[in-house]
Amino acid sequence: MSEEPPQGANNRMFNGPGGYRGAPKMVLGASPPPVTITKVFDAWNEMIENENQSLRDRVADLEKKVHEQTDEIMCLRSTLADVLRRISTIEGARALANNHAGGRATPTKDTVRLRHNNSDSARDVSKRASSYLPGRSPSSTQIRAKEAQYNGEEGIVKMYLRGRPINLYVPTPMRETYVPNGPSSSPPAKLKLEWVYGYRGRDCRNNVYQLPTGEIVYFVAAVVVLYNVEDQMQRHYLGHTDDIKCLAVHPNKLLIATGQTAGHDRRDARPHIRVWDSVSLNTLHVIGISDIERSVACLAFSKADGGSLLVAVDEAPDHNMSVWDWSRGERGYKLLETKCSADQVLAVDFSPVDRSTIITCGKNHISFWNYESGMLAKRMGVFENRERPKYVTSISFTDTGNVISGDSNGNLLIWQRGGNTVYKMVRGAHDGPVFSILVQKDGGIITGGKDGRIVEWDRDLERTGNVIEIPEQYGSPRVVTSGRGSQLVVGTTRNCVLGGTFTFPLRPVMQGHTEELWALAPHPGHHQFLTAGYDRTCYLWDTMAHTIVWSKDIGEHAQSAAFSNNGEIVIIGTTSGRWFVMDSETREMYSQHQDGNEPIQVLKFSPNGQYLAVGSRDNNIYIYQVSEDCRKYTRVGRCQGHSSFVTHLDWSADSQFLQTNSGDYELLFWNAGLCRQIAQTSQMRDVEWATQSCTLTFATLGIWPEGTDGTDINTCAKANQMDLLATGDDFGKIKLFASPACQQRARCLEYGGHSSHVTAVGFLQDDSRMISTGGRDTAVMQWVVSSNSSSSHR
């Protein structure tokens, strides 16, 4: 006996959630069981929900295990990277010790090459992928001034700068054998970058990160610094040729991308992006050489796909945004490019959960981009009835894909994943612009603002009560990032890097100048040097501890500085014509003096310590008699005769004479005691000079490249005990020559690192190190001087 299935059951019978069991057999005399379709489907849905919940639990467990394994892999990678770094450090130290027992070993990458040595690292593909070579030595044709004329009878060599002839007198012992184009010696020593003082936080964002190895990575000038604070060691990536403007760390925490601005040389310093290995410091890819117009404003690696894409924004008027498959080929592959905004773009980032989502923000906008099928679709952020900020200053993502933005009004806004409207707003998070938003692994949020405060929030943007007030002297937090454990690493607007927690106060990890830097004075007796600049601050640095001994706010723009011969007194010259006499240990101001109203360009004590020469931009050199342990200064007179401002001066070894250069390429000589110009300059050909800071002399004829402007070389210094001459120029280059550099084709070694004009170079008293200062790049660089075993004559 059977029964037709009920209508709507598709001729199937169900027996509970187990599914089809066939038609049930009826017991004779029994009523058929009631069948309710609703109950059947309820039971079915309950079963599905149970299965789904079980599946979700298993997926959550798998995700947790994947995250744990990812952390373990990251830890292993970091440990391996640290081991490789330490091995490289030991090998570098051993090589340096073998080469020069007196020099201190450093783990920095040496990129310098002798001019005639064309060997290159086969591992650095950037040397093949681009037309420029960082640290390249110039060819012989690049280092030649206009052909000089030598009059052997009178012993005069005539050189030309911008068509202007300059007569230089050849020393008597060389008159018979001197040939202007004759062979020259190689420099007897070479440099290796040991330490960089400074950080660029005043106008750059998101440029400080702590790597799993413990190194803090940041940049200043054209150098990326990898600083291990615990080991007190720095490594340096020197691939760039001009100002670095942005930095991004790959999700694997080992690869780094950095972008630079256009430089002085349109061929050798075009704006581009470099992707490099943070362990080996080898360049892997050079991207965008012909695509980026002005400068790389901001960078970001993709996250959801493991970092296969790289997005970059140009600082050109259209602020073009380009997306790159950065690992395809030596120069990467540009997938697409589009106009981003007519206004300034401050930040760009990929979503950590949606591979195709990119966010940009800046002046008058926050934009939500979707990358799909080779196209970018743009949606502008909608503020609705909320006040539209002039700038959206910072962005970050939560672990769920929501966007948090900070703006110039001090507000925080949450934009839900996939949307372009405001979901939640926190007014007055900071008093002024929000510069940085850090989302931590546990979902907590930390923000930093122009008000100098670092504030902690929970994942729902409720204040936890933890606040850090940064002292005004360090500036405002430009970027806040995670360090080890609960540590925070903070980059500030006054070019400081700080480290600490909400419990323990922040302390300086790195400090630097904040405005143009001109004054440099090596200490005559210690491994120390003094710098001062337009930020009105003087720093005394210790080259062995790599720390600031003391700082002093002098209240005026500093232009020049000099130590007394015993090192107890330091003189600071300012741009107003005023100069200060200060104790070099206590910083006590003993006196101040005024010579004209123009900047004091140069200060120098005589070798016997009895006189001080003060060179001014008012064309005069003022001579002072020194007494009472260098605490009292009495003006002897004024040397008048230059037709332009004084740029450099040197004392003779016997403290009787001065030689001076000026802005219109003059070389004049003076009787210092009488403050009179020596008209018969031929009488000065055999005078021994205590220093060699004048750039226009017979001993420096060979430092001038062909067709040079007379202002291209800003500074010159001779080593104290070696026949070694160093120069700094307008193109950020430091060059080493054998001294005297009196042949036009003088051989040299060339070094990069600075991105602005090099304003000063100077050797420590034992010649173990050389210091260089950049102008607008505000960087101070410390170089180890080691003997050059390959030195030879041509």
LOVO-911579 format. One record per residue (C-alpha): x, z, y; residue in three letters. Coordinates in steps of 0.2 Angstrom, whole numbers, plus 2048, in hexadecimal, padded with zeros to 3 digits. Example, Ala and Ser with C-alpha at 12.3 -4.5 7.8 and 13.67 -1.06 7.14 Angstrom:
<recs>
83E8277EAala
8448247FBser
</recs>
This chain:
<recs>
800800800met
8077FC811ser
8027FC823glu
8057F0831glu
8117F683Epro
80A7FB84Epro
80A7EE85Cgln
81A7EE867gly
8257F4859ala
82C7E3856asn
8267E4844asn
8337F3841arg
83080583Dmet
83B813843phe
83E82383Basn
84582E849gly
85682A851pro
85D824841gly
856813844gly
84C807838tyr
84880F827arg
83A803821gly
82880681Fala
82481881Apro
81B81A809lys
80A82280Bmet
804831800val
7F382E7F8leu
7E6838803gly
7F383C811ala
7F0837823ser
7FE82C82Apro
80A836836pro
808833848pro
815828850val
81982A862thr
82481C869ile
829827878thr
83083586Dlys
839829863val
842822873phe
84583387Aasp
84E83886Aala
85882786Btrp
85D82A87Dasn
86283C879glu
86D83586Bmet
875828877ile
878836884glu
880841878asn
88B833872glu
88F82E884asn
894840889gln
89F84187Aser
8A783087Fleu
8AA836891arg
8B284688Aasp
8BE83C87Farg
8C283088Eval
8C583F899ala
8D184788Casp
8DA83688Bleu
8DC83589Eglu
8E384689Elys
8EF842891lys
8F483289Aval
8F783B8AAhis
9018488A1glu
90C83B899gln
90D8318A9thr
9148418B1asp
9208438A2glu
9268318A4ile
9288348B6met
9328438B3cys
93D83A8A6leu
94082C8B2arg
9448388C0ser
9518418B5thr
9598318B0leu
95A82B8C2ala
96283B8C7asp
96E83A8B9val
9738288BEleu
97482D8D0arg
98083C8CCarg
98B8318C0ile
98C8248CFser
9918328DAthr
99E8398CFile
9A58278CCglu
9A58248DFgly
9AE8348E3ala
9BB8318D6arg
9BE81F8DDala
9BF8268EEleu
9CB8348E9ala
9D68278E1asn
9D681D8F0asn
9D982A8FDhis
9DC83C8F8ala
9D884390Agly
9C783B90Bgly
9B7844906arg
9AE83B8F8ala
99C8358FCthr
98E82E8F1pro
98B8208FEthr
98A80D8FAlys
999804902asp
9937F3908thr
9A27EE912val
9AD7DF90Earg
9BD7D9915leu
9BB7C991Farg
9C37BE912his
9BC7C6903asn
9AC7BD8FDasn
9A97C78EDser
9987CE8EBasp
98D7D88DFser
9857CD8D3ala
9777DA8D1arg
9717D98E3asp
9667C98E3val
9637CB8F6ser
9747C38F8lys
96D7B38F0arg
95B7B58F6ala
95F7B6909ser
96B7AE915ser
9737BE91Ctyr
97E7CB914leu
97D7DD91Apro
98E7E491Egly
9957D291Earg
9A67D0926ser
9A67C2933pro
9AF7B1930ser
9BF7AE939ser
9B67A2945thr
9AA7B094Agln
9B87BC94File
9C17B095Barg
9C17B296Eala
9C37A3979lys
9D579C977glu
9E17A8980ala
9EF7A198Agln
A007A9988tyr
A0E7A8996asn
A1D7AD98Dgly
A287AD99Cglu
A1D7BA9A5glu
A177C2995gly
A057C099Aile
9F77BB98Fval
9E77B5997lys
9D77B898Emet
9C57B3994tyr
9B57BC994leu
9A67B199Aarg
9B27A69A2gly
9BB7B39ABarg
9CE7B49A9pro
9D57C59A5ile
9E87C89A6asn
9F07D3999leu
A027D8998tyr
A0B7D7988val
A177E6984pro
A297E2986thr
A2E7E3974pro
A217D696Fmet
A247C997Darg
A307BE973glu
A267BE963thr
A147BF969tyr
A087B1964val
9F57B4969pro
9EF7AB959asn
9FC7B294Egly
9F97BB93Dpro
9F17CD93Eser
9F17DB932ser
9E27E1929ser
9DB7F292Epro
9E5800925pro
9D5809921ala
9C380791Dlys
9B3810920leu
9A5817914lys
99581E91Bleu
994830916glu
986838920trp
97883292Cval
97183F939tyr
96083A93Fgly
94F83493Atyr
942828942arg
932831944gly
92F82E956arg
92681E954asp
92581B941cys
918822934arg
917825921asn
92A824920asn
92F834917val
92D837904tyr
9358428F7gln
93A8398E7leu
9398428D6pro
94C8438D6thr
94A84F8E4gly
9518438F1glu
948841902ile
94782F907val
94582A919tyr
94D81E926phe
95681D936val
95D80E93Fala
961801931ala
96580E924val
959815916val
95F827912val
95D82F901leu
961842905tyr
96284F8F7asn
96085F901val
96586A8F2glu
9758618EFasp
97885D901gln
97C84B8FDmet
97683B905gln
9758298FEarg
97281A909his
96980A906tyr
9727FE912leu
9697ED90Fgly
9607EC91Fhis
9677E392Fthr
95D7EB93Casp
9507F8940asp
9467FE931ile
934801936lys
92B806926cys
92D80C914leu
92380C904ala
9268148F3val
92180B8E3his
9158158D7pro
9238178CBasn
92D8218D9lys
93D8178D5leu
93A8078DFleu
9398078F2ile
9347FA8FFala
93A7FA911thr
9367EE91Fgly
9407EA92Egln
93E7E293Fthr
9467D3946ala
9587D594Cgly
9657CE958his
96A7BF94Dasp
95B7B4949arg
9637AE939arg
96B7BF933asp
95D7CB938ala
94D7C3935arg
93E7CF932pro
93C7D291Fhis
9387DE911ile
9447E4904arg
93F7EB8F3val
94E7F68ECtrp
9528028DEasp
9548148E4ser
9608188D6val
96C80A8D7ser
9698058E9leu
9687F38E4asn
95D7E78EDthr
9507DF8E1leu
9467D48EChis
9477CE8FEval
9357C9904ile
92E7C0913gly
93D7BA91Cile
9347AA922ser
9237B2922asp
9247C192Dile
9257BD940glu
92A7CD949arg
92B7DD93Fser
9247E5930val
9187F2937ala
9127FA926cys
9137F8913leu
90B7FE903ala
90C7FB8F1phe
8FC7FA8E6ser
8F88098DClys
8EA8058D0ala
8F47F88C7asp
9048018C6gly
90C7F98D6gly
90C7E68D3ser
9077E28E4leu
90E7E58F5leu
9047E4906val
90D7E2917ala
9077E1929val
9117D8936asp
9137DE948glu
9107CD94Fala
9017CB95Bpro
8F57C694Dasp
8FC7D4942his
8FB7C9932asn
8F97D2922met
9007CA912ser
8FF7CF900val
90D7CC8F4trp
9117CB8E2asp
9227D38E6trp
92A7D28D5ser
9287BF8D3arg
9387B78D7gly
9467BE8E2glu
93C7BB8F2arg
92B7C08EBgly
91B7B68EBtyr
90F7B68F9lys
8FD7B78F2leu
8F47B5903leu
8F67B9916glu
8E87BC923thr
8E67C2934lys
8E47D5934cys
8E07DA945ser
8E27D6957ala
8E77E895Basp
8F57F2954gln
8F57F7942val
8FC80893Eleu
8FA80A92Bala
8F580091Bval
8F2806909asp
8EB8018F9phe
8DD80B8F0ser
8E48158E1pro
8D48118D7val
8CF7FF8DCasp
8DD7F38DAarg
8D47E78E7ser
8D17F38F5thr
8DD7F4904ile
8DA7FE914ile
8E27FB925thr
8E0805935cys
8E6806947gly
8E0803958lys
8CD802959asn
8CB7FF947his
8CB804934ile
8C97F5929ser
8C47F4916phe
8CB7E590Dtrp
8C67DF8FCasn
8D37D38F3tyr
8CA7C88E7glu
8CE7B68E1ser
8DC7B38EDgly
8D17B88FCmet
8D07C7907leu
8BE7CD90Cala
8BE7D891Blys
8B27E5921arg
8B47EF930met
8B1802930gly
8A0807937val
8A0817941phe
88D815945glu
888822952asn
89882C951arg
8A582A95Fglu
8B181B95Barg
8C382195Dpro
8D0817967lys
8DC818958tyr
8D981B945val
8EA823943thr
8EB827931ser
8E3824920ile
8E582A90Eser
8DB8298FEphe
8D38378F3thr
8D58368E0asp
8C382F8DFthr
8C78218EBgly
8BF8278FAasn
8C882490Bval
8CD832917ile
8D182C928ser
8D8836937gly
8D6830949asp
8DC83295Bser
8CE83E95Fasn
8D484A952gly
8C6847946asn
8C6844933leu
8BA83892Bleu
8B6834918ile
8B1823913trp
8A9822902gln
8B18168F5arg
8AB8048F7gly
8A3808907gly
8A780591Aasn
89C813922thr
8A0825925val
89B831918tyr
8A1841920lys
8AA846930met
8B4855935val
8B5857948arg
8C485E950gly
8CF860941ala
8DD85E94Dhis
8DF85F960asp
8E484D962gly
8E983F956pro
8EA842944val
8FB83B93Fphe
8FC83E92Cser
8F084291Eile
8F784790Dleu
8EB8488FEval
8F38538F0gln
8F28528DElys
8E68608DDasp
8DA8578E9gly
8DF8638F8gly
8E385B908ile
8F085E916ile
8F0856927thr
8FC856935gly
8F8853947gly
8FF850959lys
8FA86295Dasp
909867952gly
8FF86F944arg
8FE86C931ile
8ED87192Aval
8E8873918glu
8D786E912trp
8CE86F901asp
8C885F8F9arg
8B7861902asp
8C0861913leu
8BD874916glu
8CB87D91Earg
8D5889912thr
8DC893921gly
8EE88D91Easn
8F688692Eval
908883933ile
90C882945glu
91C877948ile
92787E956pro
927872965glu
93A86E964gln
937865953tyr
92885B95Agly
917857951ser
91585393Fpro
91684093Darg
91584092Aval
91284D91Eval
91684A90Bthr
9188548FCser
92885C8F6gly
92D8658E7arg
9208728E1gly
9168788F0ser
9238728FCgln
91F86690Bleu
92A85A913val
926856925val
92D848930gly
92A84B943thr
928842953thr
939849959arg
94284194Basn
943851940cys
94085392Dval
93A864929leu
93786D918gly
92D87C913gly
91C88390Ethr
90D88B915phe
91589C910thr
927899915phe
92A891926pro
93087F928leu
94387D92Barg
94C86E931pro
953863923val
95985692Fmet
959855942gln
95E84794Egly
95D841960his
94D83A966thr
95382E974glu
961823978glu
97282A973leu
98282797Dtrp
98E83697Dala
99A83A96Eleu
9A984696Eala
9B284A95Fpro
9B985C95Fhis
9CC85C961pro
9CF86A954gly
9C086C948his
9B686093Dhis
9A886094Agln
9A2854957phe
996855966leu
98884896Athr
97C847979ala
96F83B97Fgly
96083798Atyr
956844981asp
96085198Barg
96685A97Cthr
97885D976cys
97C860964tyr
98C86695Cleu
98D86094Atrp
99886693Basp
99E857931thr
9A1862922met
99186B921ala
98785D928his
97E869933thr
97B86C945ile
98687A94Cval
97C87C95Ctrp
971873968ser
96F87497Alys
96286D986asp
96B868996ile
95C8639A0gly
9638519A4glu
96684199Bhis
978842994ala
983833995gln
995839990ser
99E848989ala
9B084E986ala
9B985D97Fphe
9C7866987ser
9D786497Easn
9D6875976asn
9C3872971gly
9BD88297Bglu
9B4878989ile
9A9869988val
9A485E997ile
993856997ile
9908479A3gly
97F8429A9thr
9768339B0thr
97383C9C0ser
98683D9C4gly
98684F9C0arg
9928569B2trp
9928679AAphe
9A08739A4val
99A87C995met
9A2888988asp
9A387F977ser
99F88E96Dglu
993899978thr
98B88A981arg
98D894991glu
98D8899A1met
99C88D9ABtyr
9998809BAser
9928709BEgln
9988629CAhis
9928539D2gln
99B8429D4asp
98F8359DCgly
97D8329D6asn
9818259C8glu
9848299B6pro
9948319B0ile
99A8239A4gln
9AA82B99Dval
9B383C99Dleu
9C483F997lys
9D284C998phe
9E484899Bser
9EF84B98Cpro
9F885A994asn
9E7861998gly
9EA8629ABgln
9DE8559B1tyr
9CC84F9AEleu
9C883D9B1ala
9B58399B5val
9B08279B5gly
9A08239BEser
9948159BFarg
9978159D2asp
9A780C9CEasn
9B281B9D1asn
9BD8269C7ile
9BE8389CCtyr
9CE8429C8ile
9CD8559C6tyr
9DA8629C4gln
9D686E9B5val
9DB8809B6ser
9D58929AFglu
9D488C99Dasp
9CA87D9A1cys
9BD8879ABarg
9C28829BClys
9C28709C3tyr
9C986B9D4thr
9C78599DAarg
9D88509DDval
9D18409E3gly
9C78309DFarg
9CD8209D8cys
9C58119E1gln
9C87FF9DDgly
9BC7F99D0his
9AE7ED9D5ser
9A27F29C8ser
99E8029BEphe
9AC80B9B4val
9A98099A1thr
9B9810998his
9C981999Cleu
9D981F994asp
9E782A999trp
9F9826996ser
A0283198Aala
A0C83A998asp
9FC83D9A2ser
A028339B1gln
9F78239B0phe
9E681D9ADleu
9E080C9A6gln
9CD8089A9thr
9C17FB9A6asn
9B17F69B0ser
9A17ED9AEgly
9A87DD9B5asp
9B67DC9A8tyr
9C47E49B3glu
9D37ED9ACleu
9DB7F89BAleu
9E98049B9phe
9EB8149C4trp
9F78229C8asn
9EC8319C4ala
9F583E9CFgly
9F48339DEleu
9E382B9DAcys
9EB81A9DFarg
9E98099D6gln
9F98019CFile
9F97F09D6ala
A097EA9CCgln
A007EB9BBthr
A0F7E39B3ser
A177F49B5gln
A0B7FB9A8met
A0E7F099Aarg
A197FD990asp
A0F80C994val
A0A816985glu
9F781B985trp
9F182B97Eala
9E1823978thr
9D9811977gln
9C781297Dser
9C9803989cys
9C27F3981thr
9CB7E798Dleu
9DE7EA98Athr
9EC7E0982phe
9EA7EC973ala
9D87E7971thr
9D97D4974leu
9D47D1962gly
9C47DB961ile
9BA7CE96Ctrp
9B17C0962pro
9B07AE967glu
9A47AB976gly
9A07BD978thr
9987C5987asp
9A47D298Fgly
9977E098Cthr
9947DC979asp
9A17E9974ile
99C7FA97Aasn
9A9806973thr
9BA80796Ccys
9C5815965ala
9D681695Dlys
9D982294Eala
9E4831952asn
9F182F945gln
9EE81D93Emet
9F080C945asp
9DE809944leu
9D1804951leu
9BE805950ala
9B27FC95Bthr
99F7FC95Dgly
9947EE964asp
9837E996Aasp
97E7E2959phe
97F7F3950gly
9907EF948lys
99F7FA946ile
9B07F1943lys
9C17F793Eleu
9D17EE943phe
9E37F2941ala
9EA7F9952ser
9F07F195Dpro
9E37E395Bala
9ED7D7966cys
9EA7C695Cgln
9DB7BC960gln
9D77BA94Earg
9D97CC94Aala
9D27D0938arg
9C57DD937cys
9B97E792Cleu
9A77E7931glu
9997F492Etyr
9877F5930gly
97A803931gly
976805944his
9687FA94Aser
96B7FC95Cser
97A7FA967his
988806961val
98C811970thr
99B81B96Aala
9A781C95Cval
9B482A95Agly
9C083194Dphe
9C2843948leu
9D284C94Cgln
9D984993Basp
9D2837939asp
9C983C929ser
9B8836930arg
9B282B93Emet
9A182E947ile
99682194Fser
98782295Athr
97981595Cgly
97081396Dgly
95D81196Barg
95E814958asp
96382695Cthr
96D82794Cala
97E830949val
98882993Bmet
997832932gln
9A3827929trp
9B182C91Dval
9C2823922val
9CC81F913ser
9DC815911ser
9DA80290Dasn
9E67FE8FFser
9E27EC900ser
9E97EB912ser
9F57DC914ser
9FB7CF920his
9F47BE921arg
</recs>
